[in-house]
Amino acid sequence: MNEQIIKELFNTLIQRKKSSEKISYTSHLIKNPELLAKKIGEESSELIIDFIKNNKEGTIKESADLIYHILVIWVSLGINPEEIWEELSSRKLISGIEEKKNRGVE
């Protein structure tokens, strides 16, 4: 994932958060957290379906949709992408299995 594209999109979404929800879908989602949560579920499900069907083009499109909605959540909660990168960086020295054990997840 190109970090610069994420930063640019994130900054655009911050600006759109300030817009009227009548003209900005991003603003509408932020002001309606239940809808945003529903969209995350929908996009995740659509991504899973395209992955299972081995649909590369669909997987690309649904991945982009899911990333957009994840970024909207970050904007909504005031999470900077750098915080996510730091979390990911902290996990790179530990296996996924070990990390899940540390969180009590199987």
N, CA, C and O atoms as CSV, one atom per row, in Angstrom:
chain,resi,resn,atom,element,x,y,z
A,1,MET,N,N,0.852,-1.170,0.000
A,1,MET,CA,C,0.000,0.000,0.000
A,1,MET,C,C,0.897,1.233,0.000
A,1,MET,O,O,1.818,1.333,0.811
A,2,ASN,N,N,0.641,2.137,-0.875
A,2,ASN,CA,C,1.431,3.349,-0.959
A,2,ASN,C,C,1.017,4.291,0.165
A,2,ASN,O,O,-0.100,4.807,0.184
A,3,GLU,N,N,1.937,4.503,1.100
A,3,GLU,CA,C,1.635,5.327,2.276
A,3,GLU,C,C,1.202,6.748,1.891
A,3,GLU,O,O,0.357,7.343,2.559
A,4,GLN,N,N,1.778,7.284,0.821
A,4,GLN,CA,C,1.433,8.644,0.396
A,4,GLN,C,C,-0.032,8.735,-0.036
A,4,GLN,O,O,-0.709,9.718,0.267
A,5,ILE,N,N,-0.516,7.728,-0.732
A,5,ILE,CA,C,-1.922,7.720,-1.155
A,5,ILE,C,C,-2.827,7.702,0.072
A,5,ILE,O,O,-3.831,8.412,0.117
A,6,ILE,N,N,-2.470,6.888,1.066
A,6,ILE,CA,C,-3.261,6.824,2.297
A,6,ILE,C,C,-3.277,8.188,2.985
A,6,ILE,O,O,-4.330,8.649,3.425
A,7,LYS,N,N,-2.117,8.831,3.078
A,7,LYS,CA,C,-2.035,10.149,3.727
A,7,LYS,C,C,-2.894,11.175,2.992
A,7,LYS,O,O,-3.619,11.951,3.615
A,8,GLU,N,N,-2.806,11.169,1.667
A,8,GLU,CA,C,-3.582,12.123,0.879
A,8,GLU,C,C,-5.088,11.880,1.048
A,8,GLU,O,O,-5.856,12.821,1.244
A,9,LEU,N,N,-5.493,10.625,0.970
A,9,LEU,CA,C,-6.904,10.312,1.147
A,9,LEU,C,C,-7.362,10.661,2.561
A,9,LEU,O,O,-8.443,11.220,2.748
A,10,PHE,N,N,-6.542,10.334,3.549
A,10,PHE,CA,C,-6.867,10.644,4.937
A,10,PHE,C,C,-7.083,12.148,5.110
A,10,PHE,O,O,-8.060,12.563,5.733
A,11,ASN,N,N,-6.185,12.960,4.568
A,11,ASN,CA,C,-6.319,14.419,4.674
A,11,ASN,C,C,-7.563,14.925,3.954
A,11,ASN,O,O,-8.225,15.846,4.434
A,12,THR,N,N,-7.883,14.339,2.822
A,12,THR,CA,C,-9.116,14.699,2.114
A,12,THR,C,C,-10.337,14.372,2.963
A,12,THR,O,O,-11.279,15.161,3.035
A,13,LEU,N,N,-10.318,13.210,3.603
A,13,LEU,CA,C,-11.454,12.802,4.433
A,13,LEU,C,C,-11.607,13.701,5.652
A,13,LEU,O,O,-12.729,13.967,6.084
A,14,ILE,N,N,-10.500,14.170,6.210
A,14,ILE,CA,C,-10.572,15.123,7.328
A,14,ILE,C,C,-11.314,16.379,6.879
A,14,ILE,O,O,-12.148,16.906,7.615
A,15,GLN,N,N,-11.011,16.857,5.674
A,15,GLN,CA,C,-11.695,18.043,5.153
A,15,GLN,C,C,-13.178,17.759,4.915
A,15,GLN,O,O,-14.035,18.595,5.202
A,16,ARG,N,N,-13.466,16.583,4.392
A,16,ARG,CA,C,-14.860,16.240,4.099
A,16,ARG,C,C,-15.680,16.052,5.368
A,16,ARG,O,O,-16.896,16.238,5.359
A,17,LYS,N,N,-15.020,15.687,6.449
A,17,LYS,CA,C,-15.707,15.544,7.738
A,17,LYS,C,C,-16.388,16.855,8.124
A,17,LYS,O,O,-17.442,16.852,8.758
A,18,LYS,N,N,-15.783,17.962,7.740
A,18,LYS,CA,C,-16.292,19.293,8.078
A,18,LYS,C,C,-17.440,19.732,7.174
A,18,LYS,O,O,-18.120,20.716,7.463
A,19,SER,N,N,-17.653,19.005,6.084
A,19,SER,CA,C,-18.694,19.366,5.123
A,19,SER,C,C,-20.068,18.955,5.626
A,19,SER,O,O,-20.203,18.169,6.564
A,20,SER,N,N,-21.058,19.497,4.989
A,20,SER,CA,C,-22.435,19.096,5.274
A,20,SER,C,C,-22.621,17.649,4.848
A,20,SER,O,O,-22.124,17.228,3.804
A,21,GLU,N,N,-23.336,16.901,5.658
A,21,GLU,CA,C,-23.568,15.505,5.301
A,21,GLU,C,C,-24.483,15.381,4.083
A,21,GLU,O,O,-24.613,14.301,3.506
A,22,LYS,N,N,-25.116,16.488,3.695
A,22,LYS,CA,C,-25.949,16.470,2.495
A,22,LYS,C,C,-25.110,16.469,1.221
A,22,LYS,O,O,-25.582,16.048,0.165
A,23,ILE,N,N,-23.863,16.942,1.318
A,23,ILE,CA,C,-23.008,16.984,0.126
A,23,ILE,C,C,-21.789,16.074,0.238
A,23,ILE,O,O,-21.059,15.895,-0.737
A,24,SER,N,N,-21.564,15.500,1.410
A,24,SER,CA,C,-20.391,14.648,1.601
A,24,SER,C,C,-20.797,13.306,2.204
A,24,SER,O,O,-21.307,13.237,3.322
A,25,TYR,N,N,-20.561,12.248,1.441
A,25,TYR,CA,C,-20.848,10.902,1.930
A,25,TYR,C,C,-19.992,10.588,3.150
A,25,TYR,O,O,-20.460,9.947,4.091
A,26,THR,N,N,-18.744,11.036,3.134
A,26,THR,CA,C,-17.853,10.829,4.282
A,26,THR,C,C,-18.447,11.467,5.531
A,26,THR,O,O,-18.511,10.827,6.581
A,27,SER,N,N,-18.874,12.703,5.431
A,27,SER,CA,C,-19.483,13.402,6.557
A,27,SER,C,C,-20.737,12.670,7.029
A,27,SER,O,O,-20.973,12.535,8.229
A,28,HIS,N,N,-21.524,12.207,6.087
A,28,HIS,CA,C,-22.742,11.461,6.416
A,28,HIS,C,C,-22.407,10.198,7.214
A,28,HIS,O,O,-23.071,9.889,8.204
A,29,LEU,N,N,-21.378,9.475,6.779
A,29,LEU,CA,C,-20.971,8.261,7.490
A,29,LEU,C,C,-20.488,8.570,8.906
A,29,LEU,O,O,-20.843,7.876,9.859
A,30,ILE,N,N,-19.681,9.612,9.030
A,30,ILE,CA,C,-19.129,9.975,10.341
A,30,ILE,C,C,-20.246,10.364,11.307
A,30,ILE,O,O,-20.181,10.053,12.496
A,31,LYS,N,N,-21.262,11.039,10.798
A,31,LYS,CA,C,-22.369,11.469,11.656
A,31,LYS,C,C,-23.384,10.358,11.906
A,31,LYS,O,O,-24.344,10.544,12.654
A,32,ASN,N,N,-23.169,9.207,11.281
A,32,ASN,CA,C,-24.060,8.056,11.440
A,32,ASN,C,C,-23.218,6.802,11.676
A,32,ASN,O,O,-23.062,5.980,10.774
A,33,PRO,N,N,-22.676,6.655,12.887
A,33,PRO,CA,C,-21.749,5.545,13.150
A,33,PRO,C,C,-22.348,4.159,12.922
A,33,PRO,O,O,-21.626,3.234,12.550
A,34,GLU,N,N,-23.649,4.001,13.139
A,34,GLU,CA,C,-24.261,2.694,12.882
A,34,GLU,C,C,-24.200,2.374,11.388
A,34,GLU,O,O,-23.956,1.229,11.006
A,35,LEU,N,N,-24.420,3.374,10.554
A,35,LEU,CA,C,-24.326,3.182,9.102
A,35,LEU,C,C,-22.890,2.852,8.714
A,35,LEU,O,O,-22.654,1.967,7.891
A,36,LEU,N,N,-21.930,3.562,9.303
A,36,LEU,CA,C,-20.523,3.304,9.006
A,36,LEU,C,C,-20.153,1.869,9.399
A,36,LEU,O,O,-19.463,1.178,8.648
A,37,ALA,N,N,-20.602,1.431,10.553
A,37,ALA,CA,C,-20.330,0.059,10.992
A,37,ALA,C,C,-20.962,-0.948,10.022
A,37,ALA,O,O,-20.356,-1.962,9.677
A,38,LYS,N,N,-22.179,-0.647,9.594
A,38,LYS,CA,C,-22.867,-1.521,8.632
A,38,LYS,C,C,-22.085,-1.598,7.321
A,38,LYS,O,O,-21.941,-2.674,6.740
A,39,LYS,N,N,-21.581,-0.451,6.859
A,39,LYS,CA,C,-20.815,-0.429,5.607
A,39,LYS,C,C,-19.527,-1.232,5.730
A,39,LYS,O,O,-19.125,-1.904,4.780
A,40,ILE,N,N,-18.877,-1.171,6.885
A,40,ILE,CA,C,-17.669,-1.979,7.103
A,40,ILE,C,C,-18.020,-3.462,6.978
A,40,ILE,O,O,-17.295,-4.229,6.344
A,41,GLY,N,N,-19.132,-3.853,7.584
A,41,GLY,CA,C,-19.580,-5.240,7.476
A,41,GLY,C,C,-19.884,-5.643,6.049
A,41,GLY,O,O,-19.492,-6.722,5.606
A,42,GLU,N,N,-20.584,-4.776,5.327
A,42,GLU,CA,C,-20.934,-5.066,3.928
A,42,GLU,C,C,-19.681,-5.205,3.070
A,42,GLU,O,O,-19.535,-6.164,2.312
A,43,GLU,N,N,-18.784,-4.238,3.201
A,43,GLU,CA,C,-17.574,-4.257,2.368
A,43,GLU,C,C,-16.693,-5.450,2.706
A,43,GLU,O,O,-16.088,-6.049,1.816
A,44,SER,N,N,-16.617,-5.798,3.985
A,44,SER,CA,C,-15.842,-6.976,4.399
A,44,SER,C,C,-16.438,-8.240,3.780
A,44,SER,O,O,-15.714,-9.086,3.256
A,45,SER,N,N,-17.752,-8.356,3.848
A,45,SER,CA,C,-18.427,-9.530,3.289
A,45,SER,C,C,-18.222,-9.622,1.784
A,45,SER,O,O,-17.955,-10.700,1.252
A,46,GLU,N,N,-18.349,-8.487,1.099
A,46,GLU,CA,C,-18.154,-8.480,-0.349
A,46,GLU,C,C,-16.724,-8.851,-0.711
A,46,GLU,O,O,-16.492,-9.555,-1.694
A,47,LEU,N,N,-15.772,-8.385,0.073
A,47,LEU,CA,C,-14.366,-8.739,-0.154
A,47,LEU,C,C,-14.165,-10.240,0.026
A,47,LEU,O,O,-13.502,-10.884,-0.787
A,48,ILE,N,N,-14.734,-10.791,1.084
A,48,ILE,CA,C,-14.610,-12.225,1.345
A,48,ILE,C,C,-15.197,-13.035,0.189
A,48,ILE,O,O,-14.591,-14.007,-0.264
A,49,ILE,N,N,-16.370,-12.635,-0.284
A,49,ILE,CA,C,-17.025,-13.356,-1.382
A,49,ILE,C,C,-16.150,-13.331,-2.635
A,49,ILE,O,O,-15.958,-14.361,-3.280
A,50,ASP,N,N,-15.622,-12.155,-2.979
A,50,ASP,CA,C,-14.776,-12.068,-4.169
A,50,ASP,C,C,-13.484,-12.870,-3.999
A,50,ASP,O,O,-12.995,-13.470,-4.956
A,51,PHE,N,N,-12.937,-12.881,-2.791
A,51,PHE,CA,C,-11.741,-13.679,-2.527
A,51,PHE,C,C,-12.042,-15.167,-2.707
A,51,PHE,O,O,-11.294,-15.874,-3.382
A,52,ILE,N,N,-13.125,-15.639,-2.113
A,52,ILE,CA,C,-13.500,-17.056,-2.206
A,52,ILE,C,C,-13.746,-17.439,-3.668
A,52,ILE,O,O,-13.410,-18.549,-4.081
A,53,LYS,N,N,-14.324,-16.535,-4.444
A,53,LYS,CA,C,-14.588,-16.795,-5.862
A,53,LYS,C,C,-13.334,-16.625,-6.726
A,53,LYS,O,O,-13.377,-16.815,-7.941
A,54,ASN,N,N,-12.212,-16.262,-6.082
A,54,ASN,CA,C,-10.963,-16.026,-6.801
A,54,ASN,C,C,-11.126,-14.928,-7.858
A,54,ASN,O,O,-10.536,-14.990,-8.936
A,55,ASN,N,N,-11.937,-13.927,-7.523
A,55,ASN,CA,C,-12.226,-12.809,-8.415
A,55,ASN,C,C,-11.244,-11.677,-8.106
A,55,ASN,O,O,-11.476,-10.868,-7.207
A,56,LYS,N,N,-10.158,-11.632,-8.856
A,56,LYS,CA,C,-9.107,-10.650,-8.588
A,56,LYS,C,C,-9.611,-9.219,-8.744
A,56,LYS,O,O,-9.365,-8.386,-7.871
A,57,GLU,N,N,-10.302,-8.920,-9.824
A,57,GLU,CA,C,-10.802,-7.557,-10.061
A,57,GLU,C,C,-11.773,-7.132,-8.963
A,57,GLU,O,O,-11.691,-6.012,-8.460
A,58,GLY,N,N,-12.686,-8.017,-8.593
A,58,GLY,CA,C,-13.627,-7.717,-7.519
A,58,GLY,C,C,-12.922,-7.527,-6.188
A,58,GLY,O,O,-13.283,-6.651,-5.402
A,59,THR,N,N,-11.908,-8.358,-5.941
A,59,THR,CA,C,-11.142,-8.244,-4.701
A,59,THR,C,C,-10.421,-6.903,-4.623
A,59,THR,O,O,-10.354,-6.298,-3.553
A,60,ILE,N,N,-9.889,-6.439,-5.731
A,60,ILE,CA,C,-9.225,-5.130,-5.761
A,60,ILE,C,C,-10.229,-4.024,-5.430
A,60,ILE,O,O,-9.958,-3.164,-4.592
A,61,LYS,N,N,-11.372,-4.052,-6.081
A,61,LYS,CA,C,-12.381,-3.008,-5.870
A,61,LYS,C,C,-12.937,-3.035,-4.449
A,61,LYS,O,O,-13.086,-1.989,-3.817
A,62,GLU,N,N,-13.241,-4.225,-3.950
A,62,GLU,CA,C,-13.790,-4.318,-2.596
A,62,GLU,C,C,-12.739,-3.974,-1.544
A,62,GLU,O,O,-13.074,-3.436,-0.489
A,63,SER,N,N,-11.476,-4.278,-1.821
A,63,SER,CA,C,-10.400,-3.879,-0.908
A,63,SER,C,C,-10.319,-2.365,-0.820
A,63,SER,O,O,-10.171,-1.808,0.268
A,64,ALA,N,N,-10.417,-1.697,-1.968
A,64,ALA,CA,C,-10.392,-0.232,-1.975
A,64,ALA,C,C,-11.576,0.329,-1.194
A,64,ALA,O,O,-11.423,1.284,-0.432
A,65,ASP,N,N,-12.757,-0.264,-1.381
A,65,ASP,CA,C,-13.941,0.183,-0.638
A,65,ASP,C,C,-13.741,0.005,0.865
A,65,ASP,O,O,-14.062,0.898,1.649
A,66,LEU,N,N,-13.215,-1.141,1.258
A,66,LEU,CA,C,-13.007,-1.410,2.683
A,66,LEU,C,C,-11.962,-0.464,3.267
A,66,LEU,O,O,-12.139,0.044,4.374
A,67,ILE,N,N,-10.878,-0.223,2.538
A,67,ILE,CA,C,-9.849,0.706,3.024
A,67,ILE,C,C,-10.436,2.101,3.208
A,67,ILE,O,O,-10.152,2.765,4.205
A,68,TYR,N,N,-11.252,2.550,2.254
A,68,TYR,CA,C,-11.907,3.855,2.390
A,68,TYR,C,C,-12.717,3.914,3.691
A,68,TYR,O,O,-12.593,4.872,4.454
A,69,HIS,N,N,-13.528,2.912,3.940
A,69,HIS,CA,C,-14.378,2.926,5.131
A,69,HIS,C,C,-13.559,2.823,6.417
A,69,HIS,O,O,-13.926,3.406,7.437
A,70,ILE,N,N,-12.459,2.087,6.369
A,70,ILE,CA,C,-11.562,2.036,7.530
A,70,ILE,C,C,-10.984,3.424,7.798
A,70,ILE,O,O,-10.908,3.858,8.947
A,71,LEU,N,N,-10.581,4.111,6.744
A,71,LEU,CA,C,-10.053,5.470,6.912
A,71,LEU,C,C,-11.107,6.407,7.490
A,71,LEU,O,O,-10.781,7.281,8.293
A,72,VAL,N,N,-12.349,6.238,7.098
A,72,VAL,CA,C,-13.423,7.065,7.649
A,72,VAL,C,C,-13.555,6.802,9.154
A,72,VAL,O,O,-13.777,7.732,9.930
A,73,ILE,N,N,-13.421,5.550,9.561
A,73,ILE,CA,C,-13.442,5.240,10.998
A,73,ILE,C,C,-12.296,5.946,11.706
A,73,ILE,O,O,-12.492,6.539,12.768
A,74,TRP,N,N,-11.103,5.887,11.126
A,74,TRP,CA,C,-9.948,6.559,11.742
A,74,TRP,C,C,-10.218,8.050,11.905
A,74,TRP,O,O,-9.966,8.616,12.969
A,75,VAL,N,N,-10.733,8.687,10.850
A,75,VAL,CA,C,-11.045,10.115,10.913
A,75,VAL,C,C,-12.086,10.372,11.996
A,75,VAL,O,O,-11.960,11.313,12.778
A,76,SER,N,N,-13.104,9.540,12.036
A,76,SER,CA,C,-14.174,9.692,13.017
A,76,SER,C,C,-13.652,9.649,14.452
A,76,SER,O,O,-14.120,10.395,15.312
A,77,LEU,N,N,-12.681,8.771,14.704
A,77,LEU,CA,C,-12.155,8.607,16.056
A,77,LEU,C,C,-10.886,9.414,16.326
A,77,LEU,O,O,-10.324,9.342,17.419
A,78,GLY,N,N,-10.436,10.180,15.333
A,78,GLY,CA,C,-9.232,10.978,15.514
A,78,GLY,C,C,-7.961,10.136,15.565
A,78,GLY,O,O,-6.997,10.491,16.243
A,79,ILE,N,N,-7.969,9.028,14.848
A,79,ILE,CA,C,-6.789,8.159,14.776
A,79,ILE,C,C,-5.963,8.562,13.565
A,79,ILE,O,O,-6.468,8.601,12.443
A,80,ASN,N,N,-4.701,8.858,13.795
A,80,ASN,CA,C,-3.782,9.200,12.712
A,80,ASN,C,C,-3.214,7.913,12.124
A,80,ASN,O,O,-2.901,6.988,12.874
A,81,PRO,N,N,-3.072,7.831,10.807
A,81,PRO,CA,C,-2.490,6.622,10.217
A,81,PRO,C,C,-1.147,6.225,10.845
A,81,PRO,O,O,-0.820,5.040,10.910
A,82,GLU,N,N,-0.377,7.202,11.300
A,82,GLU,CA,C,0.898,6.895,11.944
A,82,GLU,C,C,0.719,5.991,13.158
A,82,GLU,O,O,1.584,5.167,13.455
A,83,GLU,N,N,-0.399,6.143,13.858
A,83,GLU,CA,C,-0.669,5.284,15.013
A,83,GLU,C,C,-0.848,3.827,14.575
A,83,GLU,O,O,-0.433,2.906,15.278
A,84,ILE,N,N,-1.458,3.633,13.429
A,84,ILE,CA,C,-1.646,2.287,12.893
A,84,ILE,C,C,-0.297,1.718,12.455
A,84,ILE,O,O,0.011,0.556,12.721
A,85,TRP,N,N,0.508,2.554,11.777
A,85,TRP,CA,C,1.828,2.084,11.317
A,85,TRP,C,C,2.692,1.687,12.518
A,85,TRP,O,O,3.422,0.698,12.466
A,86,GLU,N,N,2.601,2.468,13.598
A,86,GLU,CA,C,3.373,2.140,14.805
A,86,GLU,C,C,2.932,0.804,15.388
A,86,GLU,O,O,3.764,-0.003,15.801
A,87,GLU,N,N,1.627,0.574,15.420
A,87,GLU,CA,C,1.117,-0.698,15.931
A,87,GLU,C,C,1.593,-1.861,15.061
A,87,GLU,O,O,2.027,-2.894,15.572
A,88,LEU,N,N,1.507,-1.683,13.759
A,88,LEU,CA,C,1.980,-2.730,12.854
A,88,LEU,C,C,3.474,-2.970,13.033
A,88,LEU,O,O,3.932,-4.113,13.045
A,89,SER,N,N,4.224,-1.892,13.172
A,89,SER,CA,C,5.668,-1.998,13.356
A,89,SER,C,C,6.004,-2.763,14.632
A,89,SER,O,O,6.951,-3.548,14.661
A,90,SER,N,N,5.223,-2.531,15.685
A,90,SER,CA,C,5.487,-3.214,16.959
A,90,SER,C,C,5.227,-4.719,16.850
A,90,SER,O,O,5.726,-5.495,17.665
A,91,ARG,N,N,4.469,-5.121,15.872
A,91,ARG,CA,C,4.131,-6.535,15.708
A,91,ARG,C,C,5.090,-7.279,14.779
A,91,ARG,O,O,5.053,-8.508,14.715
A,92,LYS,N,N,5.939,-6.560,14.067
A,92,LYS,CA,C,6.749,-7.229,13.048
A,92,LYS,C,C,7.799,-8.164,13.623
A,92,LYS,O,O,8.283,-9.040,12.906
A,93,LEU,N,N,8.163,-8.015,14.867
A,93,LEU,CA,C,9.177,-8.876,15.465
A,93,LEU,C,C,8.583,-10.075,16.200
A,93,LEU,O,O,9.309,-10.865,16.803
A,94,ILE,N,N,7.260,-10.203,16.144
A,94,ILE,CA,C,6.595,-11.298,16.847
A,94,ILE,C,C,5.706,-12.037,15.844
A,94,ILE,O,O,5.073,-11.413,14.992
A,95,SER,N,N,5.662,-13.341,15.948
A,95,SER,CA,C,4.834,-14.102,15.013
A,95,SER,C,C,3.363,-13.825,15.280
A,95,SER,O,O,2.979,-13.452,16.389
A,96,GLY,N,N,2.557,-14.012,14.263
A,96,GLY,CA,C,1.118,-13.816,14.419
A,96,GLY,C,C,0.531,-14.743,15.460
A,96,GLY,O,O,-0.378,-14.364,16.199
A,97,ILE,N,N,1.047,-15.955,15.522
A,97,ILE,CA,C,0.553,-16.924,16.509
A,97,ILE,C,C,0.876,-16.436,17.913
A,97,ILE,O,O,0.023,-16.479,18.800
A,98,GLU,N,N,2.098,-15.974,18.117
A,98,GLU,CA,C,2.507,-15.486,19.435
A,98,GLU,C,C,1.734,-14.225,19.816
A,98,GLU,O,O,1.327,-14.068,20.968
A,99,GLU,N,N,1.533,-13.334,18.861
A,99,GLU,CA,C,0.798,-12.094,19.121
A,99,GLU,C,C,-0.626,-12.404,19.562
A,99,GLU,O,O,-1.136,-11.778,20.491
A,100,LYS,N,N,-1.270,-13.363,18.907
A,100,LYS,CA,C,-2.632,-13.737,19.284
A,100,LYS,C,C,-2.668,-14.358,20.682
A,100,LYS,O,O,-3.599,-14.104,21.446
A,101,LYS,N,N,-1.677,-15.156,21.017
A,101,LYS,CA,C,-1.608,-15.738,22.344
A,101,LYS,C,C,-1.499,-14.632,23.401
A,101,LYS,O,O,-2.131,-14.710,24.455
A,102,ASN,N,N,-0.700,-13.613,23.114
A,102,ASN,CA,C,-0.537,-12.487,24.046
A,102,ASN,C,C,-1.847,-11.738,24.261
A,102,ASN,O,O,-2.059,-11.166,25.330
A,103,ARG,N,N,-2.721,-11.732,23.272
A,103,ARG,CA,C,-4.014,-11.060,23.388
A,103,ARG,C,C,-5.104,-12.001,23.867
A,103,ARG,O,O,-6.245,-11.582,24.065
A,104,GLY,N,N,-4.764,-13.270,24.054
A,104,GLY,CA,C,-5.757,-14.242,24.499
A,104,GLY,C,C,-6.710,-14.654,23.406
A,104,GLY,O,O,-7.832,-15.077,23.686
A,105,VAL,N,N,-6.278,-14.537,22.154
A,105,VAL,CA,C,-7.104,-14.886,21.006
A,105,VAL,C,C,-6.531,-16.163,20.385
A,105,VAL,O,O,-5.315,-16.338,20.310
A,106,GLU,N,N,-7.414,-17.038,19.949
A,106,GLU,CA,C,-6.944,-18.266,19.298
A,106,GLU,C,C,-7.217,-18.243,17.824
A,106,GLU,O,O,-6.886,-19.197,17.120
